[in-house]
């Protein structure tokens, strides 16, 4: 009787997981404007998770049933479940890093591939020597001696994601819209429960709940994100400055940037190409700033950068760094036009000046820089 109730609970949790994931998939909650790579990762992971819930349901149905067919299905199905936890775990952490830094480094990829190779090798070996799990003669699933290694790797990935997020959040408070701790918690708790209570299968629905949390977080963040470029919009500027005004030290380092000759790009190459130029410019700024601050699309081709630190910031040096990144892009872009930017920056105290004062101040300095540019270049706007 206990076994039957246990099986029924597994069927229910798996079907609940499938329902949650299908709702996310069909309502396109995974779609993120201006963040196509993250959207692709999300839809792939959600699709794999639907398969995971269904496979878990099938192997549960096969568990304890006599016959070679059920034996083979159980072996293949459980192998997929183990591999899924690794691949999707890595996929989630990869997306966290990509979301925070807009890119992943070679070291991260080496770390991920190393884990994949270790687990894949063990699972292949498990077909010949049941060291991870085994299917008994009565077709009952049993944990093997290397089961805990897979659990430990799962915890390592979660803790790695937590640590990476918390360190990044210290430098970039805007990551509160992407609460990694909250949406990784169901997976963390599911691992603990499934490890200690033998015979239940709760991880598939925990992954589904986690994806629901990720989707809600990302869609909530989109309220504060410019749909074209993927950087923050003016709502975030107001919020950041308001939060700064509540501090004793309300000083912020701010810079305004404007594309030189942007109207010429629109007129010569089309407005669609102008949008491409804006997206590429925003990407250049995001990759240059990374965790130093936030990039905001203020209006049209005007962007504002708010740096998290104001003390010991050399704005001229930072301006030179941004100009160098634009020059690097132009060398490899393959575009028939070159991007160029005018930059104005200053440090202000938001306890004494409001948003309009900040914008006006850096706008004036930016136009001074633009005039210097047009003293040596043809004025096209």
C-alpha positions as a Markdown table, in Angstrom:
| # | Residue | x | y | z |
|---|---|---|---|---|
| 1 | Unk | 0.0 | 0.0 | 0.0 |
| 2 | Unk | 2.8 | 2.4 | 0.9 |
| 3 | Unk | 4.5 | 1.7 | -2.4 |
| 4 | Unk | 1.3 | 2.4 | -4.4 |
| 5 | Unk | 0.8 | 5.7 | -2.6 |
| 6 | Unk | 4.5 | 6.5 | -3.3 |
| 7 | Unk | 4.1 | 5.7 | -7.0 |
| 8 | Unk | 0.9 | 7.8 | -7.2 |
| 9 | Unk | 2.7 | 10.8 | -5.7 |
| 10 | Unk | 5.5 | 10.5 | -8.2 |
| 11 | Unk | 3.0 | 10.4 | -11.1 |
| 12 | Unk | 1.3 | 13.5 | -9.7 |
| 13 | Unk | 4.6 | 15.5 | -9.2 |
| 14 | Unk | 5.8 | 14.6 | -12.7 |
| 15 | Unk | 2.6 | 15.6 | -14.3 |
| 16 | Unk | 2.5 | 18.9 | -12.3 |
| 17 | Unk | 6.1 | 19.5 | -13.5 |
| 18 | Unk | 5.1 | 18.9 | -17.1 |
| 19 | Unk | 2.1 | 21.2 | -16.7 |
| 20 | Unk | 4.2 | 24.1 | -15.3 |
| 21 | Unk | 6.8 | 23.7 | -18.0 |
| 22 | Unk | 4.3 | 23.5 | -20.9 |
| 23 | Unk | 2.6 | 26.7 | -19.6 |
| 24 | Unk | 6.0 | 28.5 | -19.7 |
| 25 | Unk | 6.8 | 27.0 | -23.1 |
| 26 | Unk | 3.4 | 27.7 | -24.8 |
| 27 | Unk | 3.0 | 31.2 | -23.3 |
| 28 | Unk | 6.6 | 32.0 | -24.5 |
| 29 | Unk | 7.6 | 33.2 | -21.0 |
| 30 | Unk | 11.1 | 32.2 | -22.0 |
| 31 | Unk | 11.3 | 34.9 | -24.7 |
| 32 | Unk | 13.6 | 37.8 | -23.7 |
| 33 | Unk | 13.7 | 40.8 | -26.0 |
| 34 | Unk | 17.3 | 41.7 | -27.1 |
| 35 | Unk | 18.7 | 38.6 | -25.3 |
| 36 | Unk | 18.4 | 36.0 | -28.0 |
| 37 | Unk | 21.1 | 33.7 | -26.7 |
| 38 | Unk | 19.5 | 33.5 | -23.2 |
| 39 | Unk | 16.2 | 32.9 | -24.8 |
| 40 | Unk | 17.6 | 29.9 | -26.8 |
| 41 | Unk | 19.2 | 28.5 | -23.6 |
| 42 | Unk | 15.9 | 28.8 | -21.8 |
| 43 | Unk | 13.7 | 27.1 | -24.4 |
| 44 | Unk | 16.3 | 24.3 | -24.7 |
| 45 | Unk | 16.4 | 23.7 | -21.0 |
| 46 | Unk | 12.6 | 23.8 | -20.6 |
| 47 | Unk | 12.2 | 21.3 | -23.4 |
| 48 | Unk | 14.8 | 19.0 | -21.9 |
| 49 | Unk | 13.0 | 19.4 | -18.5 |
| 50 | Unk | 9.6 | 18.3 | -20.0 |
| 51 | Unk | 11.3 | 15.2 | -21.4 |
| 52 | Unk | 12.9 | 14.7 | -18.0 |
| 53 | Unk | 9.5 | 14.7 | -16.2 |
| 54 | Unk | 8.1 | 12.2 | -18.8 |
| 55 | Unk | 11.1 | 9.9 | -18.6 |
| 56 | Unk | 10.9 | 9.9 | -14.8 |
| 57 | Unk | 7.2 | 8.9 | -15.1 |
| 58 | Unk | 8.1 | 6.1 | -17.5 |
| 59 | Unk | 10.9 | 4.6 | -15.4 |
| 60 | Unk | 8.6 | 4.8 | -12.4 |
| 61 | Unk | 6.1 | 2.8 | -14.3 |
| 62 | Unk | 8.7 | 0.2 | -15.3 |
| 63 | Unk | 10.2 | -0.1 | -11.8 |
| 64 | Unk | 9.6 | -3.6 | -10.4 |
| 65 | Unk | 8.0 | -4.9 | -13.6 |
| 66 | Unk | 9.4 | -8.2 | -14.9 |
| 67 | Unk | 10.8 | -8.4 | -18.5 |
| 68 | Unk | 13.8 | -7.5 | -20.5 |
| 69 | Unk | 12.0 | -4.6 | -22.2 |
| 70 | Unk | 11.2 | -3.0 | -18.8 |
| 71 | Unk | 14.8 | -3.6 | -17.7 |
| 72 | Unk | 16.3 | -1.8 | -20.8 |
| 73 | Unk | 13.9 | 1.1 | -20.5 |
| 74 | Unk | 14.8 | 1.5 | -16.8 |
| 75 | Unk | 18.5 | 1.5 | -17.6 |
| 76 | Unk | 18.3 | 4.0 | -20.4 |
| 77 | Unk | 15.7 | 6.2 | -18.6 |
| 78 | Unk | 17.7 | 6.4 | -15.4 |
| 79 | Unk | 20.9 | 7.2 | -17.4 |
| 80 | Unk | 19.0 | 10.1 | -19.0 |
| 81 | Unk | 17.8 | 11.4 | -15.6 |
| 82 | Unk | 21.4 | 11.4 | -14.2 |
| 83 | Unk | 22.7 | 13.1 | -17.4 |
| 84 | Unk | 19.9 | 15.6 | -17.4 |
| 85 | Unk | 20.6 | 16.9 | -13.9 |
| 86 | Unk | 24.2 | 17.6 | -15.0 |
| 87 | Unk | 23.4 | 19.2 | -18.4 |
| 88 | Unk | 20.5 | 21.3 | -17.2 |
| 89 | Unk | 22.4 | 22.3 | -14.0 |
| 90 | Unk | 25.4 | 23.5 | -16.1 |
| 91 | Unk | 22.9 | 25.2 | -18.5 |
| 92 | Unk | 21.3 | 27.2 | -15.7 |
| 93 | Unk | 24.7 | 28.2 | -14.3 |
| 94 | Unk | 25.9 | 29.1 | -17.8 |
| 95 | Unk | 22.9 | 31.3 | -18.2 |
| 96 | Unk | 23.5 | 33.0 | -14.9 |
| 97 | Unk | 27.0 | 33.9 | -15.9 |
| 98 | Unk | 25.9 | 35.0 | -19.3 |
| 99 | Unk | 23.2 | 37.2 | -17.8 |
| 100 | Unk | 25.6 | 38.8 | -15.4 |
| 101 | Unk | 28.6 | 39.3 | -17.6 |
| 102 | Unk | 27.1 | 39.1 | -21.1 |
| 103 | Unk | 29.7 | 36.5 | -21.9 |
| 104 | Unk | 31.3 | 33.3 | -20.6 |
| 105 | Unk | 35.1 | 32.8 | -20.3 |
| 106 | Unk | 37.2 | 29.9 | -21.5 |
| 107 | Unk | 37.8 | 28.9 | -17.9 |
| 108 | Unk | 34.1 | 28.5 | -17.2 |
| 109 | Unk | 33.7 | 26.3 | -20.3 |
| 110 | Unk | 36.7 | 24.1 | -19.3 |
| 111 | Unk | 35.1 | 23.7 | -15.9 |
| 112 | Unk | 31.7 | 22.7 | -17.4 |
| 113 | Unk | 33.2 | 20.3 | -20.0 |
| 114 | Unk | 35.3 | 18.7 | -17.3 |
| 115 | Unk | 32.2 | 17.9 | -15.2 |
| 116 | Unk | 30.4 | 16.6 | -18.4 |
| 117 | Unk | 33.3 | 14.3 | -19.3 |
| 118 | Unk | 33.5 | 12.9 | -15.7 |
| 119 | Unk | 29.8 | 12.1 | -15.5 |
| 120 | Unk | 29.4 | 10.9 | -19.0 |
| 121 | Unk | 32.4 | 8.5 | -18.6 |
| 122 | Unk | 30.9 | 7.1 | -15.3 |
| 123 | Unk | 27.4 | 6.6 | -16.9 |
| 124 | Unk | 28.9 | 4.8 | -19.9 |
| 125 | Unk | 30.9 | 2.6 | -17.5 |
| 126 | Unk | 27.8 | 2.0 | -15.6 |
| 127 | Unk | 26.3 | 0.0 | -18.5 |
| 128 | Unk | 29.1 | -2.6 | -17.9 |
| 129 | Unk | 29.8 | -2.1 | -14.1 |
| 130 | Unk | 26.8 | -0.8 | -12.1 |
| 131 | Unk | 28.7 | 1.8 | -10.0 |
| 132 | Unk | 26.3 | 4.7 | -10.3 |
| 133 | Unk | 23.0 | 2.7 | -10.1 |
| 134 | Unk | 21.8 | -0.7 | -11.0 |
| 135 | Unk | 18.6 | -2.4 | -12.1 |
| 136 | Unk | 18.2 | -5.6 | -10.0 |
| 137 | Unk | 17.0 | -8.9 | -11.4 |
| 138 | Unk | 13.4 | -7.9 | -10.3 |
| 139 | Unk | 13.9 | -4.7 | -12.3 |
| 140 | Unk | 14.0 | -2.5 | -9.2 |
| 141 | Unk | 16.3 | 0.7 | -9.3 |
| 142 | Unk | 19.0 | 0.7 | -6.7 |
| 143 | Unk | 21.7 | 3.4 | -6.0 |
| 144 | Unk | 25.3 | 2.5 | -6.6 |
| 145 | Unk | 28.5 | 3.4 | -4.7 |
| 146 | Unk | 29.1 | 6.5 | -7.0 |
| 147 | Unk | 25.6 | 7.9 | -6.6 |
| 148 | Unk | 26.9 | 10.5 | -4.1 |
| 149 | Unk | 29.5 | 11.8 | -6.5 |
| 150 | Unk | 26.6 | 13.0 | -8.8 |
| 151 | Unk | 24.9 | 14.6 | -5.8 |
| 152 | Unk | 28.1 | 16.4 | -4.8 |
| 153 | Unk | 28.6 | 17.7 | -8.3 |
| 154 | Unk | 25.1 | 19.0 | -8.3 |
| 155 | Unk | 25.7 | 20.8 | -5.0 |
| 156 | Unk | 29.0 | 22.2 | -6.4 |
| 157 | Unk | 27.2 | 23.7 | -9.4 |
| 158 | Unk | 24.6 | 25.3 | -7.2 |
| 159 | Unk | 27.1 | 26.7 | -4.7 |
| 160 | Unk | 29.2 | 27.9 | -7.7 |
| 161 | Unk | 26.2 | 29.8 | -9.0 |
| 162 | Unk | 25.4 | 31.3 | -5.6 |
| 163 | Unk | 29.0 | 32.5 | -5.1 |
| 164 | Unk | 29.3 | 34.0 | -8.6 |
| 165 | Unk | 26.0 | 35.8 | -8.2 |
| 166 | Unk | 26.7 | 37.1 | -4.7 |
| 167 | Unk | 30.1 | 38.5 | -5.7 |
| 168 | Unk | 28.7 | 40.1 | -8.8 |
| 169 | Unk | 25.8 | 41.6 | -6.7 |
| 170 | Unk | 28.2 | 43.3 | -4.4 |
| 171 | Unk | 29.4 | 45.3 | -7.4 |
| 172 | Unk | 26.1 | 45.5 | -9.3 |
| 173 | Unk | 23.0 | 46.0 | -7.0 |
| 174 | Unk | 20.7 | 45.9 | -10.1 |
| 175 | Unk | 21.0 | 42.2 | -10.1 |
| 176 | Unk | 18.2 | 42.1 | -7.6 |
| 177 | Unk | 15.9 | 41.7 | -10.6 |
| 178 | Unk | 17.6 | 38.3 | -11.2 |
| 179 | Unk | 17.4 | 36.6 | -7.8 |
| 180 | Unk | 19.6 | 33.6 | -8.3 |
| 181 | Unk | 19.3 | 32.5 | -4.7 |
| 182 | Unk | 15.6 | 32.2 | -4.8 |
| 183 | Unk | 15.2 | 30.3 | -8.0 |
| 184 | Unk | 18.0 | 27.8 | -7.4 |
| 185 | Unk | 16.6 | 27.1 | -3.9 |
| 186 | Unk | 14.0 | 24.5 | -5.2 |
| 187 | Unk | 16.8 | 22.5 | -6.9 |
| 188 | Unk | 19.0 | 22.7 | -3.8 |
| 189 | Unk | 16.2 | 21.5 | -1.5 |
| 190 | Unk | 15.1 | 18.8 | -4.0 |
| 191 | Unk | 18.6 | 17.4 | -4.0 |
| 192 | Unk | 18.7 | 17.2 | -0.2 |
| 193 | Unk | 15.2 | 15.6 | 0.1 |
| 194 | Unk | 15.8 | 13.1 | -2.6 |
| 195 | Unk | 19.2 | 12.2 | -1.2 |
| 196 | Unk | 17.9 | 11.5 | 2.3 |
| 197 | Unk | 14.5 | 10.0 | 1.5 |
| 198 | Unk | 15.1 | 6.9 | -0.6 |
| 199 | Unk | 12.3 | 6.0 | -3.1 |
| 200 | Unk | 10.8 | 9.3 | -3.9 |
| 201 | Unk | 11.4 | 11.4 | -7.1 |
| 202 | Unk | 11.0 | 15.1 | -6.4 |
| 203 | Unk | 13.8 | 16.7 | -8.5 |
| 204 | Unk | 11.8 | 16.9 | -11.8 |
| 205 | Unk | 9.1 | 19.1 | -10.3 |
| 206 | Unk | 11.8 | 21.1 | -8.4 |
| 207 | Unk | 13.4 | 21.9 | -11.8 |
| 208 | Unk | 10.0 | 22.9 | -13.1 |
| 209 | Unk | 9.5 | 25.3 | -10.1 |
| 210 | Unk | 13.0 | 26.7 | -10.6 |
| 211 | Unk | 12.2 | 27.5 | -14.3 |
| 212 | Unk | 9.0 | 29.2 | -13.3 |
| 213 | Unk | 11.0 | 31.3 | -10.9 |
| 214 | Unk | 13.6 | 32.1 | -13.6 |
| 215 | Unk | 10.9 | 33.1 | -16.1 |
| 216 | Unk | 9.1 | 35.4 | -13.6 |
| 217 | Unk | 12.4 | 37.0 | -12.6 |
| 218 | Unk | 13.5 | 37.6 | -16.2 |
| 219 | Unk | 10.1 | 39.0 | -17.2 |
| 220 | Unk | 10.1 | 41.3 | -14.2 |
| 221 | Unk | 13.5 | 42.5 | -15.1 |
| 222 | Unk | 12.3 | 43.3 | -18.6 |
| 223 | Unk | 10.2 | 46.1 | -17.2 |
| 224 | Unk | 13.5 | 47.9 | -16.5 |
| 225 | Unk | 15.2 | 46.8 | -19.7 |
| 226 | Unk | 15.2 | 48.5 | -23.0 |
| 227 | Unk | 13.6 | 46.1 | -25.5 |
| 228 | Unk | 15.9 | 46.9 | -28.4 |
| 229 | Unk | 19.4 | 47.0 | -26.9 |
| 230 | Unk | 19.0 | 44.9 | -23.8 |
| 231 | Unk | 20.5 | 47.5 | -21.4 |
| 232 | Unk | 18.5 | 49.2 | -18.7 |
| 233 | Unk | 16.0 | 52.0 | -19.4 |
| 234 | Unk | 15.1 | 55.3 | -17.7 |
| 235 | Unk | 13.0 | 53.5 | -15.0 |
| 236 | Unk | 16.2 | 52.0 | -13.7 |
| 237 | Unk | 18.0 | 55.4 | -13.7 |
| 238 | Unk | 15.3 | 56.9 | -11.5 |
| 239 | Unk | 15.4 | 53.9 | -9.1 |
| 240 | Unk | 19.2 | 53.9 | -8.9 |
| 241 | Unk | 19.5 | 57.6 | -8.1 |
| 242 | Unk | 16.6 | 57.4 | -5.6 |
| 243 | Unk | 18.4 | 54.5 | -3.8 |
| 244 | Unk | 21.6 | 56.5 | -3.8 |
| 245 | Unk | 19.9 | 59.5 | -2.2 |
| 246 | Unk | 19.0 | 57.4 | 0.8 |
| 247 | Unk | 22.6 | 56.9 | 1.6 |
| 248 | Unk | 24.8 | 59.2 | 3.6 |
| 249 | Unk | 27.3 | 59.4 | 0.7 |
| 250 | Unk | 25.1 | 60.1 | -2.2 |
| 251 | Unk | 27.9 | 60.8 | -4.7 |
| 252 | Unk | 27.7 | 58.9 | -8.1 |
| 253 | Unk | 29.9 | 58.9 | -11.1 |
| 254 | Unk | 27.8 | 59.3 | -14.3 |
| 255 | Unk | 28.6 | 59.5 | -18.0 |
| 256 | Unk | 26.4 | 60.4 | -21.0 |
| 257 | Unk | 27.3 | 59.0 | -24.4 |
| 258 | Unk | 25.9 | 59.8 | -27.8 |
| 259 | Unk | 26.7 | 58.3 | -31.2 |
| 260 | Unk | 28.4 | 60.8 | -33.6 |
| 261 | Unk | 26.8 | 60.7 | -37.0 |
| 262 | Unk | 24.0 | 58.4 | -36.1 |
| 263 | Unk | 21.5 | 60.2 | -38.3 |
| 264 | Unk | 23.8 | 59.6 | -41.3 |
| 265 | Unk | 23.7 | 55.8 | -40.5 |
| 266 | Unk | 19.9 | 55.9 | -40.6 |
| 267 | Unk | 19.7 | 58.0 | -43.7 |
| 268 | Unk | 22.4 | 56.1 | -45.7 |
| 269 | Unk | 21.9 | 52.5 | -44.6 |
| 270 | Unk | 18.3 | 52.5 | -43.3 |
| 271 | Unk | 16.7 | 52.7 | -39.9 |
| 272 | Unk | 17.0 | 48.9 | -39.5 |
| 273 | Unk | 20.8 | 49.3 | -39.8 |
| 274 | Unk | 20.6 | 52.2 | -37.3 |
| 275 | Unk | 18.9 | 49.8 | -34.8 |
| 276 | Unk | 21.8 | 47.3 | -35.4 |
| 277 | Unk | 24.3 | 50.1 | -34.7 |
| 278 | Unk | 22.5 | 50.9 | -31.4 |
| 279 | Unk | 22.4 | 47.2 | -30.4 |
| 280 | Unk | 26.1 | 46.9 | -31.1 |
| 281 | Unk | 27.0 | 50.1 | -29.3 |
| 282 | Unk | 25.0 | 48.9 | -26.2 |
| 283 | Unk | 26.9 | 45.6 | -26.4 |
| 284 | Unk | 30.2 | 47.4 | -26.5 |
| 285 | Unk | 29.4 | 49.5 | -23.5 |
| 286 | Unk | 28.0 | 46.5 | -21.5 |
| 287 | Unk | 31.1 | 44.4 | -22.1 |
| 288 | Unk | 33.4 | 47.4 | -21.3 |
| 289 | Unk | 31.5 | 48.3 | -18.0 |
| 290 | Unk | 30.7 | 44.7 | -16.9 |
| 291 | Unk | 30.3 | 44.9 | -13.1 |
| 292 | Unk | 31.7 | 48.4 | -12.7 |
| 293 | Unk | 28.3 | 49.9 | -13.1 |
| 294 | Unk | 25.1 | 49.9 | -15.2 |
| 295 | Unk | 24.4 | 51.0 | -18.8 |
| 296 | Unk | 21.1 | 52.8 | -19.5 |
| 297 | Unk | 19.6 | 53.8 | -22.8 |
| 298 | Unk | 18.3 | 57.2 | -22.0 |
| 299 | Unk | 16.8 | 58.3 | -25.3 |
| 300 | Unk | 17.4 | 57.6 | -29.0 |
| 301 | Unk | 21.2 | 57.1 | -29.4 |
| 302 | Unk | 21.9 | 58.6 | -25.9 |
| 303 | Unk | 23.2 | 56.3 | -23.2 |
| 304 | Unk | 24.0 | 56.9 | -19.6 |
| 305 | Unk | 26.5 | 54.9 | -17.5 |
| 306 | Unk | 26.2 | 55.0 | -13.7 |
| 307 | Unk | 29.4 | 53.7 | -12.0 |
| 308 | Unk | 28.9 | 52.0 | -8.6 |
| 309 | Unk | 32.0 | 53.7 | -7.2 |
| 310 | Unk | 32.6 | 57.4 | -7.2 |
| 311 | Unk | 35.7 | 57.5 | -5.0 |
| 312 | Unk | 39.1 | 57.3 | -6.9 |
| 313 | Unk | 37.3 | 57.1 | -10.3 |
| 314 | Unk | 39.3 | 58.8 | -13.1 |
| 315 | Unk | 36.6 | 59.7 | -15.5 |
| 316 | Unk | 39.0 | 60.7 | -18.2 |
| 317 | Unk | 40.7 | 57.3 | -18.0 |
| 318 | Unk | 37.3 | 55.6 | -18.1 |
| 319 | Unk | 36.3 | 57.7 | -21.1 |
| 320 | Unk | 39.5 | 56.6 | -22.9 |
| 321 | Unk | 38.8 | 53.0 | -22.1 |
| 322 | Unk | 35.3 | 53.2 | -23.6 |
| 323 | Unk | 36.7 | 55.0 | -26.7 |
| 324 | Unk | 39.3 | 52.2 | -27.1 |
| 325 | Unk | 36.5 | 49.5 | -26.9 |
| 326 | Unk | 34.6 | 51.3 | -29.7 |
| 327 | Unk | 37.8 | 51.5 | -31.8 |
| 328 | Unk | 38.4 | 47.8 | -31.3 |
| 329 | Unk | 34.9 | 47.0 | -32.5 |
| 330 | Unk | 35.4 | 49.1 | -35.6 |
| 331 | Unk | 38.5 | 47.2 | -36.6 |
| 332 | Unk | 36.6 | 43.9 | -36.8 |
| 333 | Unk | 32.9 | 44.8 | -37.4 |
| 334 | Unk | 33.0 | 44.6 | -41.2 |
| 335 | Unk | 30.4 | 47.4 | -41.3 |
| 336 | Unk | 30.6 | 50.1 | -44.1 |
| 337 | Unk | 30.5 | 52.7 | -41.3 |
| 338 | Unk | 32.5 | 53.3 | -38.1 |
| 339 | Unk | 30.9 | 53.9 | -34.7 |
| 340 | Unk | 32.0 | 57.0 | -32.8 |
| 341 | Unk | 30.9 | 58.4 | -29.5 |
| 342 | Unk | 30.9 | 61.7 | -27.6 |
| 343 | Unk | 31.2 | 61.3 | -23.9 |
| 344 | Unk | 30.6 | 63.7 | -21.0 |
| 345 | Unk | 31.0 | 62.7 | -17.3 |
| 346 | Unk | 31.1 | 64.1 | -13.8 |
| 347 | Unk | 30.6 | 63.1 | -10.2 |
| 348 | Unk | 27.5 | 64.6 | -8.5 |
| 349 | Unk | 25.9 | 64.3 | -5.1 |
| 350 | Unk | 22.3 | 63.2 | -5.6 |
| 351 | Unk | 21.5 | 64.5 | -2.1 |
| 352 | Unk | 22.0 | 68.0 | -3.4 |
| 353 | Unk | 21.1 | 67.6 | -7.1 |
| 354 | Unk | 18.1 | 65.7 | -8.7 |
| 355 | Unk | 17.9 | 63.6 | -11.8 |
| 356 | Unk | 17.4 | 66.6 | -14.1 |
| 357 | Unk | 20.5 | 68.3 | -12.7 |
| 358 | Unk | 22.5 | 65.1 | -13.3 |
| 359 | Unk | 21.3 | 64.7 | -16.9 |
| 360 | Unk | 21.7 | 68.4 | -17.7 |
| 361 | Unk | 25.2 | 68.4 | -16.3 |
| 362 | Unk | 26.6 | 65.4 | -18.2 |
| 363 | Unk | 24.6 | 66.3 | -21.3 |
| 364 | Unk | 26.4 | 69.7 | -21.5 |
| 365 | Unk | 29.8 | 68.0 | -21.1 |
| 366 | Unk | 28.8 | 65.4 | -23.7 |
| 367 | Unk | 28.0 | 68.1 | -26.3 |
| 368 | Unk | 31.2 | 69.8 | -25.5 |
| 369 | Unk | 33.0 | 66.6 | -26.4 |
| 370 | Unk | 30.9 | 66.3 | -29.6 |
| 371 | Unk | 31.8 | 69.8 | -30.7 |
| 372 | Unk | 35.5 | 68.9 | -30.3 |
| 373 | Unk | 34.9 | 65.8 | -32.5 |
| 374 | Unk | 33.2 | 67.8 | -35.2 |
| 375 | Unk | 36.1 | 70.3 | -35.3 |
| 376 | Unk | 38.1 | 67.5 | -37.1 |
| 377 | Unk | 35.3 | 65.5 | -38.7 |
| 378 | Unk | 32.5 | 66.4 | -41.2 |
| 379 | Unk | 29.3 | 67.3 | -39.3 |
| 380 | Unk | 26.6 | 64.9 | -40.5 |
| 381 | Unk | 23.8 | 65.6 | -38.0 |
